Amino acid sequence: MTQNRLEIEIYKDECWWGGDIDDGVRMPFGKLVHEKNLFTEGRTNQAVPFLISNKGRYIWSEDPFRFSFADGSLTVEAQSGELMISEQNGNLRDTFLAAARLHFPASGTLPEELFFTMPQYNLWIELQYEPTQEKTLAYAKSVLEHGMPPGVIMIDDNWMEDYGVLTFRKDRFPDPKAMTDELHELGFKVMLWTCPFISPDNPVNFRYLEREGYLLKDEHGETAIRRWWNGYSAVLDCTNVAAVAWYEGELRKLMDEFGIDGFKFDAGDPQFYRETDQSAIQMHPNGHCEAWARVGLNYPLNEYRACWKSGGLALVQRLSDKSHSWKNDGLASLIPNGLAQGLAGYAFTCPDMIGGGQIADIENNPNFKLDQELFVRYAQSSALFPMMQFSTAPWRVLDEEHLEYCVQAAKLHESFGSMIMKLARHAAQTGEPIIRHMAYVFPEGGYEQINDQFMLGDKILVAPVVEKGATTRKIVFPEGSWKGDDASVVEGPCVKEVDAPLSRLPWYTLT
């Protein structure tokens, strides 16, 4: 059934997920008042025009909508297009699979395997706006010197001449080909940061792109200049096939000439677009975000943070930048938001950088003090996600004991590589999440409110410690026999408090 407005009664014990991934910490919806306008408020992470219930119902639209939970009912209103409600689909898993097949089918392809089998190393927090060839190589060598496995290394912002001028800065990268060759020999693959912004005061490419009509125009027909976190820039029109071809040509040069393996596609958030913008294909702001995301499909080594309606695609979806915090702006958000990603169709998930990727925590902040315990728990919480990503160099900020715990977390991820890879291939065919909500795997258990533990596939239960100072934690065990990483055996269903010193990430296998 389709219509422009829905108002439905929430069933007893009915729980809902979906909308804006940043709201994962508030999911499941249903009991508390919550509202969201996806046209104006899905801003920094993935979002979908999709809501899914554990009682066999889901709502879908091709366009953004607003929704609210209040007084025992769910109200959904479309600003354009139509709303579809589907009912009687079975449990949460059955409902997800039914929706995925129809609305965001799995593409059959997946990102580069190294993402799943080895850690990633993003240089953003460590080097900030001053990456250099020398510092990049030193970081990579330090990874190996401290017993951590090689993986994907990402050179972040300011490696290039300017925004839209995708050539290496010679003062920082005198011989980029030699650098990538050496990184490859060390076992790394190399990614570069990029974005859809074009600096308007740099004549190298701006004049050409403006003349060719490759830039977004505002409501007056003038080249749109948008304020973003690095100043004011023009915006590439990713609905324009020729504009995208130019951009991909620039990326291809970097791959062919310097051996670059892939790209971190940043920005593209809906807030940088306007409904009145003029583009090759008229789009709402979320549609421009979606068009930017589809650029990455040609690159197996890709990463996105802001995406709209891109479930089922072979895109790496990182959680938005987190604070160096135990709270919902930091560590406490990784599991609930990661679970929300999976239930929105984003299977190839990556938590934010270990320790937090919010530059404001440390930039010009003389009062910043790193919490070594928090850093370790960040690493452990990430270790059995589909991917894990370091940035701040643990060997620089941690003492020997805490560093060793992070090395152990990285090696644990590596040891699970073949299993995670198997689940990733399955996700590429079916769309099923790699990390799964307890209610997804055990629909009759009443586990909908559990947001601090998760399943890796159907057999591995993972219960990181996410509270400061805790050396034990309560774990909810479903029915069955569970063998722990510490060789203990727990017979479920039960709730059991287990030892979880800083050296331990508790995880259990269903035998």
Long-range contacts (C-beta under 8 A, 24 or more apart in sequence): 1-84, 1-85, 2-82, 2-83, 2-84, 3-82, 3-83, 4-77, 4-78, 4-82, 4-83, 5-75, 5-76, 5-77, 5-78, 5-83, 6-59, 6-74, 6-75, 6-76, 6-77, 6-83, 6-85, 7-73, 7-74, 7-75, 7-76, 8-57, 8-73, 8-74, 8-85, 9-72, 9-73, 10-69, 10-72, 10-73, 10-74, 11-53, 11-55, 13-54, 13-55, 13-446, 13-448, 14-53, 14-54, 14-55, 14-57, 15-53, 15-54, 15-439, 15-448, 15-449, 16-51, 16-52, 16-53, 16-54, 16-69, 16-74, 17-51, 17-52, 17-339, 17-340, 17-343, 17-344, 17-437, 18-48, 18-50, 18-51, 18-52, 18-59, 18-340, 18-343, 18-344, 19-47, 19-48, 19-50, 19-51, 19-67, 20-45, 20-47, 21-45, 21-46, 21-47, 21-319, 21-320, 21-337, 21-340, 21-341, 21-344, 21-346, 22-320, 22-337, 23-340, 24-333, 24-336, 24-337, 24-338, 24-339, 24-340, 24-341, 24-451, 25-328, 25-332, 25-333, 25-336, 25-337, 25-451, 27-336, 27-339, 27-340, 27-451, 28-54, 28-448, 28-449, 29-69, 29-74, 30-69, 30-74, 32-69, 33-68, 33-69, 33-70, 34-68, 34-69, 34-70, 35-66, 35-67, 35-68, 35-69, 35-70, 36-66, 36-67, 36-68, 37-64, 37-66, 38-64, 38-65, 38-66, 38-67, 38-286, 39-64, 39-65, 39-66, 39-79, 39-284, 39-285, 39-286, 42-270, 42-286, 42-308, 43-269, 43-270, 43-271, 43-306, 44-269, 44-305, 44-306, 44-320, 44-321, 45-305, 45-306, 45-307, 45-319, 45-320, 45-337, 46-304, 46-306, 46-307, 46-308, 46-310, 46-317, 46-341, 46-344, 46-346, 47-286, 47-307, 47-308, 47-309, 47-344, 48-104, 48-308, 48-309, 48-311, 48-344, 48-345, 49-309, 50-99, 50-103, 50-104, 50-311, 50-344, 50-345, 51-76, 52-92, 52-95, 52-96, 52-99, 52-343, 53-92, 53-95, 54-91, 54-92, 54-95, 54-439, 54-443, 54-448, 56-87, 56-88, 56-89, 56-90, 56-91, 56-94, 56-95, 57-85, 57-86, 57-87, 57-88, 57-89, 57-95, 58-85, 58-86, 58-89, 58-95, 58-98, 58-99, 59-83, 59-84, 59-85, 59-86, 60-84, 60-86, 60-99, 60-102, 60-103, 62-309, 63-284, 63-286, 64-284, 64-286, 80-284, 91-443, 91-444, 92-343, 92-437, 92-439, 92-440, 92-443, 93-440, 93-441, 93-443, 96-343, 96-431, 96-432, 96-440, 97-430, 97-431, 97-432, 100-311, 100-312, 100-345, 100-430, 100-431, 100-432, 101-431, 103-311, 104-309, 104-310, 104-311, 104-312, 104-345, 104-431, 105-312, 105-431, 106-312, 106-347, 106-427, 106-428, 106-429, 106-430, 106-431, 107-312, 107-313, 107-314, 107-428, 108-428, 108-429, 109-314, 109-428, 110-314, 110-348, 110-424, 110-425, 110-427, 110-428, 111-300, 111-301, 111-302, 111-314, 111-315, 111-316, 111-348, 112-152, 112-189, 112-261, 112-262, 112-300, 112-301, 113-421, 113-424, 114-151, 114-152, 114-189, 114-301, 115-152, 115-301, 115-316, 115-348, 115-350, 115-386, 115-387, 116-386, 116-387, 116-417, 116-420, 116-421, 116-424, 117-414, 117-417, 117-418, 117-420, 117-421, 118-149, 118-150, 118-151, 118-152, 118-413, 118-414, 118-417, 119-148, 119-149, 119-151, 119-388, 119-389, 119-390, 119-410, 119-413, 119-414, 120-151, 120-152, 120-153, 120-154, 120-350, 120-387, 120-388, 120-389, 120-390, 121-151, 121-152, 121-153, 121-154, 121-188, 121-389, 121-390, 121-391, 122-153, 122-154, 122-156, 122-264, 122-353, 122-357, 122-389, 122-390, 122-391, 123-153, 123-154, 123-155, 123-156, 123-391, 124-154, 124-156, 124-157, 124-193, 124-353, 124-357, 124-359, 124-391, 125-353, 125-355, 125-356, 125-357, 125-359, 125-362, 125-391, 125-392, 126-391, 126-392, 126-393, 126-396, 127-156, 128-156, 128-359, 128-363, 129-157, 129-158, 130-158, 130-172, 131-155, 131-156, 131-157, 131-158, 131-159, 131-172, 132-172, 132-173, 133-172, 133-173, 133-174, 133-175, 133-176, 133-179, 136-179, 136-183, 137-179, 137-182, 137-183, 139-393, 140-183, 140-186, 140-188, 141-186, 142-393, 142-395, 144-186, 144-187, 145-395, 146-394, 146-395, 146-403, 146-407, 147-407, 147-411, 148-390, 148-406, 148-407, 148-410, 148-411, 149-187, 149-410, 149-411, 149-414, 150-186, 150-187, 150-188, 151-187, 151-188, 151-189, 152-188, 152-189, 152-190, 152-191, 152-261, 152-262, 152-301, 153-183, 153-188, 153-189, 153-190, 153-191, 154-191, 154-192, 154-193, 154-264, 154-303, 155-190, 155-191, 155-192, 155-193, 156-193, 156-264, 157-193, 157-230, 157-266, 159-192, 159-193, 160-192, 160-194, 161-202, 161-204, 162-199, 162-202, 162-204, 163-195, 163-197, 163-198, 163-199, 163-202, 163-230, 163-233, 164-197, 164-198, 164-199, 164-202, 164-204, 164-205, 164-206, 164-209, 164-233, 164-234, 164-236, 165-199, 165-202, 165-204, 165-205, 166-194, 166-250, 166-251, 166-253, 166-254, 168-258, 176-258, 177-257, 177-258, 177-259, 180-258, 180-259, 180-260, 181-259, 184-259, 189-261, 189-262, 189-301, 190-259, 190-260, 190-261, 190-262, 191-260, 191-261, 191-262, 191-263, 191-264, 191-301, 191-303, 192-254, 192-260, 192-263, 192-264, 193-263, 193-264, 193-266, 194-251, 194-263, 194-264, 194-265, 194-266, 195-265, 195-266, 195-267, 195-268, 196-235, 196-236, 196-238, 196-247, 196-267, 196-268, 196-292, 197-226, 197-228, 197-230, 197-233, 197-234, 197-235, 197-236, 197-267, 198-233, 198-234, 198-235, 198-236, 199-233, 199-234, 200-225, 200-232, 200-233, 200-234, 206-234, 209-234, 209-236, 209-243, 209-246, 210-234, 212-242, 212-243, 212-246, 213-237, 213-240, 213-243, 213-280, 214-240, 214-242, 214-243, 214-246, 215-243, 216-273, 216-277, 216-278, 216-279, 216-288, 217-277, 217-278, 217-279, 218-274, 218-276, 218-277, 218-278, 219-274, 219-276, 219-277, 219-278, 221-278, 224-274, 224-277, 226-272, 226-273, 228-267, 228-272, 235-272, 235-273, 237-279, 237-280, 238-268, 238-288, 238-291, 238-292, 238-294, 238-295, 239-279, 239-280, 239-281, 239-283, 239-287, 239-288, 239-291, 240-279, 240-280, 240-281, 241-280, 243-280, 244-295, 247-295, 248-295, 248-298, 251-299, 261-301, 262-299, 262-300, 262-301, 262-302, 263-296, 263-299, 263-301, 263-302, 263-303, 264-302, 264-303, 265-292, 265-293, 265-295, 265-296, 265-302, 265-303, 265-304, 266-305, 267-292, 267-306, 268-292, 268-293, 268-304, 268-306, 268-307, 269-306, 270-306, 270-308, 303-350, 307-346, 310-345, 310-346, 311-344, 311-345, 311-346, 311-431, 312-345, 312-431, 314-348, 314-428, 315-346, 315-348, 316-348, 316-350, 316-387, 317-341, 317-346, 317-348, 317-349, 317-350, 318-349, 318-350, 318-351, 318-352, 318-389, 319-349, 319-350, 319-351, 319-352, 320-352, 321-352, 321-353, 321-356, 321-357, 321-358, 321-359, 322-351, 322-352, 322-353, 322-356, 322-357, 322-358, 323-356, 323-358, 323-361, 324-355, 324-356, 324-358, 324-361, 324-362, 324-368, 324-370, 324-371, 324-374, 325-356, 325-374, 326-374, 326-466, 326-467, 326-468, 329-358, 330-356, 330-374, 331-374, 331-377, 331-378, 331-381, 331-466, 332-452, 332-466, 334-378, 334-381, 334-382, 334-385, 334-466, 335-381, 335-451, 335-452, 335-453, 335-454, 335-464, 335-466, 336-451, 336-452, 338-385, 338-435, 338-454, 339-433, 339-435, 339-436, 339-437, 339-451, 339-454, 341-433, 342-433, 342-434, 342-435, 342-436, 342-437, 342-440, 343-433, 343-437, 343-440, 345-431, 347-386, 347-424, 347-427, 347-428, 347-431, 347-432, 347-433, 347-434, 348-386, 348-387, 348-424, 348-427, 348-434, 349-385, 349-386, 349-387, 349-433, 349-434, 349-435, 350-385, 350-386, 350-387, 350-388, 350-389, 351-381, 351-382, 351-385, 351-387, 351-388, 351-389, 352-389, 353-389, 353-390, 353-391, 353-392, 354-378, 354-379, 354-382, 354-388, 354-389, 354-390, 354-391, 354-392, 354-394, 354-406, 355-379, 355-391, 355-392, 355-394, 355-397, 357-391, 370-397, 371-468, 372-397, 372-398, 372-399, 372-402, 373-402, 373-468, 373-469, 373-502, 374-468, 375-402, 375-406, 376-402, 376-405, 376-406, 376-409, 376-502, 377-464, 377-465, 377-466, 377-502, 379-405, 379-406, 379-409, 379-410, 380-405, 380-409, 380-464, 380-465, 380-505, 381-464, 381-466, 381-505, 382-409, 382-413, 383-409, 383-410, 383-412, 383-413, 383-416, 383-505, 384-412, 384-413, 384-416, 384-435, 384-456, 384-460, 384-462, 384-505, 384-507, 385-435, 386-420, 386-423, 386-424, 386-434, 386-435, 388-413, 402-502, 405-502, 405-503, 408-503, 409-505, 412-505, 416-456, 419-456, 419-457, 419-460, 420-456, 423-456, 423-457, 435-462, 438-476, 438-478, 441-478, 442-478, 442-479, 445-478, 445-479, 445-493, 447-476, 447-478, 450-476, 456-507, 458-510, 459-509, 459-510, 460-507, 460-508, 460-509, 460-510, 461-507, 461-508, 461-509, 461-510, 462-505, 462-506, 462-507, 463-498, 463-500, 463-506, 463-507, 463-508, 464-505, 464-506, 465-500, 465-505, 465-506, 470-500, 471-499, 471-500, 471-501, 471-502, 472-497, 472-498, 472-499, 472-500, 473-497, 473-498, 473-500, 473-506, 474-498, 475-506, 475-508, 477-508, 480-510, 480-511, 481-510, 481-511, 482-508, 482-509, 482-510, 482-511, 483-508, 483-509, 483-511, 484-508
